[in-house]
């Protein structure tokens, strides 16, 4: 006896018709523990798998734990990224708006205002930079190396990348659409190696460990940090025509940091040398 049709529809809806192992579209509902071994037709024993993964892993009893963990991770991502709560990405919008306002504070503003500016940047793991930043190519080259350089688990990197760059959010939520536009612009501009590198950076900075478990606020924090980082990199001063050109580099301990590229009198950005 197979799963009830109502349960199949529920699981397909929760996973957005994507395989929990490879995220390809089109799934079969797999018994993690086979019926002949006592497996029940319940949500806990069900995993959405594509035909290929079903054939490759479905009959292998040594893969049951992996399939269950992958199922839980993927459903967690879908719940976080596709949540219907309208306030879910409100924090992202507010934090980036505050961040953009803070970056516009000129160097002659009062110390308390500059302190607020620095606090906002550090809150997004992006700190105030010196007058000389790095060339955009040098920054992206370093980001691409992060998966090799940072002490993160490969599984956590893969799942974080799926959360940040491979899920769509609600098509009816303006903030989801805003996130998707920035994400697509970043991916088109810098490519998959850069998105993997940025996912590694976010995984490391927010201490995500999907094997242990990630709660919804942690997932939202990762989305928030990623949105801020993408916005900043897309506004690097090396990119022609950006509304808010930024000087960007890294601190000695590897944190991304930025500052508005403002000039003296004429509004010309300050001169700088690109560093590796």
One Martini backbone bead per residue (centre of mass of N, CA, C, O) as a GRO file, in nm:
protein
  276
    1UNK     BB    1   0.095   0.036   0.024
    2UNK     BB    2   0.066   0.360  -0.028
    3UNK     BB    3   0.049   0.670  -0.007
    4UNK     BB    4  -0.154   0.902   0.046
    5UNK     BB    5  -0.252   1.148  -0.162
    6UNK     BB    6  -0.260   1.379   0.047
    7UNK     BB    7   0.037   1.339   0.144
    8UNK     BB    8   0.177   1.383  -0.124
    9UNK     BB    9   0.083   1.674  -0.164
   10UNK     BB   10   0.205   1.787   0.095
   11UNK     BB   11   0.503   1.719   0.029
   12UNK     BB   12   0.525   1.863  -0.244
   13UNK     BB   13   0.462   2.139  -0.124
   14UNK     BB   14   0.696   2.156   0.087
   15UNK     BB   15   0.926   2.093  -0.153
   16UNK     BB   16   0.849   2.214  -0.435
   17UNK     BB   17   0.906   1.964  -0.628
   18UNK     BB   18   1.184   1.881  -0.480
   19UNK     BB   19   1.463   1.729  -0.427
   20UNK     BB   20   1.639   1.665  -0.125
   21UNK     BB   21   1.926   1.613  -0.275
   22UNK     BB   22   1.924   1.786  -0.581
   23UNK     BB   23   1.670   1.984  -0.660
   24UNK     BB   24   1.502   1.855  -0.859
   25UNK     BB   25   1.234   1.836  -1.067
   26UNK     BB   26   1.050   1.593  -0.961
   27UNK     BB   27   0.870   1.356  -0.756
   28UNK     BB   28   0.898   1.095  -0.528
   29UNK     BB   29   0.754   0.906  -0.268
   30UNK     BB   30   0.961   0.783  -0.018
   31UNK     BB   31   1.052   0.508   0.167
   32UNK     BB   32   1.278   0.493   0.401
   33UNK     BB   33   1.120   0.261   0.525
   34UNK     BB   34   1.017  -0.013   0.423
   35UNK     BB   35   0.730  -0.190   0.436
   36UNK     BB   36   0.873  -0.477   0.472
   37UNK     BB   37   1.023  -0.325   0.742
   38UNK     BB   38   0.776  -0.139   0.877
   39UNK     BB   39   0.699   0.094   0.713
   40UNK     BB   40   0.521   0.387   0.705
   41UNK     BB   41   0.245   0.606   0.596
   42UNK     BB   42   0.430   0.872   0.677
   43UNK     BB   43   0.588   1.167   0.708
   44UNK     BB   44   0.845   1.055   0.858
   45UNK     BB   45   0.876   0.823   0.607
   46UNK     BB   46   0.913   1.063   0.402
   47UNK     BB   47   1.064   1.127   0.067
   48UNK     BB   48   1.171   1.352  -0.175
   49UNK     BB   49   1.241   1.202  -0.497
   50UNK     BB   50   1.393   1.150  -0.763
   51UNK     BB   51   1.439   0.907  -0.985
   52UNK     BB   52   1.746   0.888  -0.954
   53UNK     BB   53   1.768   0.888  -0.638
   54UNK     BB   54   1.579   0.654  -0.595
   55UNK     BB   55   1.757   0.445  -0.750
   56UNK     BB   56   2.035   0.501  -0.601
   57UNK     BB   57   1.921   0.515  -0.272
   58UNK     BB   58   1.646   0.377  -0.184
   59UNK     BB   59   1.769   0.060  -0.144
   60UNK     BB   60   1.977   0.178   0.068
   61UNK     BB   61   2.019   0.132   0.408
   62UNK     BB   62   2.276   0.333   0.449
   63UNK     BB   63   2.088   0.600   0.344
   64UNK     BB   64   1.863   0.677   0.548
   65UNK     BB   65   1.989   0.900   0.720
   66UNK     BB   66   2.057   1.090   0.487
   67UNK     BB   67   1.767   1.125   0.379
   68UNK     BB   68   1.641   1.239   0.636
   69UNK     BB   69   1.831   1.486   0.665
   70UNK     BB   70   1.773   1.604   0.384
   71UNK     BB   71   1.474   1.639   0.427
   72UNK     BB   72   1.488   1.831   0.672
   73UNK     BB   73   1.661   2.051   0.541
   74UNK     BB   74   1.479   2.119   0.295
   75UNK     BB   75   1.219   2.190   0.456
   76UNK     BB   76   1.353   2.417   0.614
   77UNK     BB   77   1.417   2.595   0.374
   78UNK     BB   78   1.129   2.624   0.264
   79UNK     BB   79   1.009   2.750   0.520
   80UNK     BB   80   1.197   2.999   0.529
   81UNK     BB   81   1.181   3.104   0.220
   82UNK     BB   82   0.839   3.045   0.198
   83UNK     BB   83   0.712   3.203   0.396
   84UNK     BB   84   0.404   3.380   0.464
   85UNK     BB   85   0.525   3.576   0.640
   86UNK     BB   86   0.547   3.921   0.596
   87UNK     BB   87   0.797   3.962   0.818
   88UNK     BB   88   1.044   3.788   0.732
   89UNK     BB   89   1.185   4.031   0.532
   90UNK     BB   90   1.173   4.300   0.690
   91UNK     BB   91   1.453   4.306   0.817
   92UNK     BB   92   1.612   4.324   0.560
   93UNK     BB   93   1.500   4.590   0.457
   94UNK     BB   94   1.571   4.764   0.708
   95UNK     BB   95   1.879   4.706   0.725
   96UNK     BB   96   1.953   4.809   0.441
   97UNK     BB   97   1.839   5.091   0.470
   98UNK     BB   98   2.018   5.168   0.711
   99UNK     BB   99   2.285   5.110   0.571
  100UNK     BB  100   2.260   5.314   0.340
  101UNK     BB  101   2.231   5.561   0.524
  102UNK     BB  102   2.501   5.524   0.677
  103UNK     BB  103   2.690   5.548   0.421
  104UNK     BB  104   2.610   5.867   0.381
  105UNK     BB  105   2.796   5.943   0.593
  106UNK     BB  106   3.010   6.172   0.649
  107UNK     BB  107   3.326   6.246   0.780
  108UNK     BB  108   3.204   6.526   0.936
  109UNK     BB  109   3.057   6.385   1.134
  110UNK     BB  110   2.969   6.281   1.419
  111UNK     BB  111   3.069   6.041   1.635
  112UNK     BB  112   2.794   5.906   1.697
  113UNK     BB  113   2.720   5.854   1.397
  114UNK     BB  114   2.969   5.685   1.330
  115UNK     BB  115   2.906   5.469   1.540
  116UNK     BB  116   2.643   5.375   1.414
  117UNK     BB  117   2.757   5.294   1.144
  118UNK     BB  118   2.956   5.078   1.250
  119UNK     BB  119   2.743   4.902   1.386
  120UNK     BB  120   2.581   4.826   1.133
  121UNK     BB  121   2.808   4.688   0.980
  122UNK     BB  122   2.884   4.474   1.197
  123UNK     BB  123   2.596   4.345   1.207
  124UNK     BB  124   2.672   4.241   0.891
  125UNK     BB  125   2.980   4.171   0.870
  126UNK     BB  126   3.044   4.489   0.801
  127UNK     BB  127   3.304   4.710   0.788
  128UNK     BB  128   3.488   4.974   0.817
  129UNK     BB  129   3.688   5.137   0.601
  130UNK     BB  130   3.927   5.258   0.444
  131UNK     BB  131   4.023   5.470   0.190
  132UNK     BB  132   4.139   5.197   0.082
  133UNK     BB  133   4.056   4.966  -0.149
  134UNK     BB  134   3.944   4.708  -0.345
  135UNK     BB  135   3.926   4.551  -0.613
  136UNK     BB  136   3.678   4.369  -0.739
  137UNK     BB  137   3.845   4.129  -0.848
  138UNK     BB  138   3.987   4.069  -0.574
  139UNK     BB  139   3.736   4.008  -0.409
  140UNK     BB  140   3.621   3.775  -0.581
  141UNK     BB  141   3.870   3.595  -0.566
  142UNK     BB  142   3.848   3.554  -0.260
  143UNK     BB  143   3.562   3.441  -0.244
  144UNK     BB  144   3.621   3.185  -0.420
  145UNK     BB  145   3.822   3.066  -0.183
  146UNK     BB  146   3.647   3.006   0.076
  147UNK     BB  147   3.575   2.697   0.054
  148UNK     BB  148   3.889   2.630   0.116
  149UNK     BB  149   3.956   2.826   0.375
  150UNK     BB  150   3.710   2.758   0.537
  151UNK     BB  151   3.575   2.600   0.839
  152UNK     BB  152   3.357   2.403   0.665
  153UNK     BB  153   3.091   2.219   0.581
  154UNK     BB  154   2.980   2.090   0.292
  155UNK     BB  155   2.682   2.056   0.364
  156UNK     BB  156   2.636   2.343   0.469
  157UNK     BB  157   2.709   2.483   0.208
  158UNK     BB  158   2.495   2.356   0.022
  159UNK     BB  159   2.244   2.446   0.186
  160UNK     BB  160   2.302   2.749   0.194
  161UNK     BB  161   2.303   2.790  -0.112
  162UNK     BB  162   2.011   2.705  -0.151
  163UNK     BB  163   1.887   2.926   0.025
  164UNK     BB  164   2.028   3.187  -0.118
  165UNK     BB  165   2.022   3.077  -0.460
  166UNK     BB  166   1.763   2.836  -0.508
  167UNK     BB  167   1.530   3.007  -0.400
  168UNK     BB  168   1.219   3.207  -0.447
  169UNK     BB  169   0.982   3.237  -0.290
  170UNK     BB  170   0.724   3.451  -0.293
  171UNK     BB  171   0.541   3.583  -0.566
  172UNK     BB  172   0.368   3.789  -0.352
  173UNK     BB  173   0.642   3.903  -0.236
  174UNK     BB  174   0.823   4.189  -0.253
  175UNK     BB  175   1.077   4.102  -0.088
  176UNK     BB  176   1.136   3.848  -0.243
  177UNK     BB  177   1.169   3.988  -0.517
  178UNK     BB  178   1.402   4.168  -0.430
  179UNK     BB  179   1.595   3.944  -0.361
  180UNK     BB  180   1.593   3.803  -0.640
  181UNK     BB  181   1.711   4.037  -0.801
  182UNK     BB  182   1.982   4.054  -0.653
  183UNK     BB  183   2.065   3.762  -0.690
  184UNK     BB  184   2.058   3.760  -1.004
  185UNK     BB  185   2.262   3.987  -1.042
  186UNK     BB  186   2.496   3.852  -0.899
  187UNK     BB  187   2.509   3.587  -1.065
  188UNK     BB  188   2.545   3.730  -1.344
  189UNK     BB  189   2.809   3.893  -1.267
  190UNK     BB  190   2.989   3.639  -1.101
  191UNK     BB  191   2.878   3.360  -1.050
  192UNK     BB  192   2.895   3.049  -0.896
  193UNK     BB  193   3.163   3.078  -0.745
  194UNK     BB  194   3.066   3.330  -0.589
  195UNK     BB  195   2.816   3.209  -0.452
  196UNK     BB  196   2.975   2.992  -0.299
  197UNK     BB  197   3.162   3.187  -0.149
  198UNK     BB  198   2.939   3.350  -0.004
  199UNK     BB  199   2.815   3.106   0.140
  200UNK     BB  200   3.069   3.047   0.304
  201UNK     BB  201   3.080   3.315   0.452
  202UNK     BB  202   2.797   3.297   0.585
  203UNK     BB  203   2.835   3.030   0.730
  204UNK     BB  204   3.072   3.130   0.906
  205UNK     BB  205   2.951   3.401   1.031
  206UNK     BB  206   2.668   3.239   1.134
  207UNK     BB  207   2.713   2.937   1.222
  208UNK     BB  208   2.622   2.714   1.026
  209UNK     BB  209   2.464   2.381   1.112
  210UNK     BB  210   2.279   2.139   0.956
  211UNK     BB  211   2.343   1.885   1.129
  212UNK     BB  212   2.235   2.011   1.396
  213UNK     BB  213   2.075   2.278   1.319
  214UNK     BB  214   1.829   2.523   1.194
  215UNK     BB  215   1.676   2.800   1.273
  216UNK     BB  216   1.487   3.049   1.151
  217UNK     BB  217   1.655   3.298   1.252
  218UNK     BB  218   1.921   3.196   1.119
  219UNK     BB  219   1.822   3.197   0.828
  220UNK     BB  220   1.745   3.501   0.823
  221UNK     BB  221   2.028   3.606   0.885
  222UNK     BB  222   2.159   3.497   0.630
  223UNK     BB  223   1.982   3.654   0.432
  224UNK     BB  224   2.055   3.933   0.537
  225UNK     BB  225   2.362   3.922   0.494
  226UNK     BB  226   2.353   3.852   0.192
  227UNK     BB  227   2.202   4.099   0.093
  228UNK     BB  228   2.406   4.310   0.188
  229UNK     BB  229   2.653   4.200   0.033
  230UNK     BB  230   2.533   4.220  -0.253
  231UNK     BB  231   2.471   4.519  -0.255
  232UNK     BB  232   2.763   4.612  -0.214
  233UNK     BB  233   2.900   4.469  -0.458
  234UNK     BB  234   2.698   4.612  -0.669
  235UNK     BB  235   2.835   4.906  -0.544
  236UNK     BB  236   3.098   4.919  -0.654
  237UNK     BB  237   3.314   5.160  -0.781
  238UNK     BB  238   3.386   4.985  -1.048
  239UNK     BB  239   3.089   5.027  -1.116
  240UNK     BB  240   2.911   5.169  -1.343
  241UNK     BB  241   2.638   5.379  -1.232
  242UNK     BB  242   2.616   5.380  -0.940
  243UNK     BB  243   2.453   5.536  -0.675
  244UNK     BB  244   2.648   5.388  -0.435
  245UNK     BB  245   2.960   5.408  -0.409
  246UNK     BB  246   3.205   5.164  -0.295
  247UNK     BB  247   3.436   5.089  -0.051
  248UNK     BB  248   3.614   4.771  -0.053
  249UNK     BB  249   3.711   4.522   0.198
  250UNK     BB  250   3.930   4.362   0.432
  251UNK     BB  251   4.006   4.243   0.709
  252UNK     BB  252   4.241   4.063   0.876
  253UNK     BB  253   3.996   3.846   0.962
  254UNK     BB  254   3.788   3.856   0.689
  255UNK     BB  255   3.604   4.099   0.686
  256UNK     BB  256   3.367   4.268   0.542
  257UNK     BB  257   3.404   4.610   0.407
  258UNK     BB  258   3.263   4.957   0.408
  259UNK     BB  259   3.244   5.271   0.202
  260UNK     BB  260   3.174   5.563   0.102
  261UNK     BB  261   3.258   5.719  -0.213
  262UNK     BB  262   3.388   6.019  -0.123
  263UNK     BB  263   3.457   6.343  -0.195
  264UNK     BB  264   3.596   6.661  -0.247
  265UNK     BB  265   3.345   6.890  -0.335
  266UNK     BB  266   3.303   6.738  -0.637
  267UNK     BB  267   3.231   6.424  -0.580
  268UNK     BB  268   3.495   6.265  -0.584
  269UNK     BB  269   3.639   5.993  -0.547
  270UNK     BB  270   3.877   5.861  -0.385
  271UNK     BB  271   4.178   5.764  -0.413
  272UNK     BB  272   4.323   5.436  -0.512
  273UNK     BB  273   4.459   5.117  -0.447
  274UNK     BB  274   4.489   4.811  -0.553
  275UNK     BB  275   4.450   4.509  -0.365
  276UNK     BB  276   4.508   4.165  -0.274
   0.00000   0.00000   0.00000
